[in-house]
């Protein structure tokens, strides 16, 4: 558990961005919120790619895409499911950059 502490902290920050942060957005700010979460995903994946030496970091892209799916049904509608693909792509790019 202590071995993966950095990865757990970054994943919890990502969960905060998916589930807590949209609570503070208004109904007209949905697209801006999606862009902000995409930017945060890129930043967090670059940080994870830079600081993590574990092989588990390569699963981060898949985990992020899967974790967004319930958020799409909670805060958005089913048309937002396509964004899970964007989160996968953006986090993969961030891991490669990091």
Secondary structure, DSSP 8 states (H G I E B T S, - for coil): -GGGHHHHHHHHHHHIIIIIGGGGS-GGGHHHHHHHHHHHHHHHHHHHHHH--SGGGGGHHHHHHHHHHHHHHHHS-GGGGGHHHHHHHHHHHHHHH-
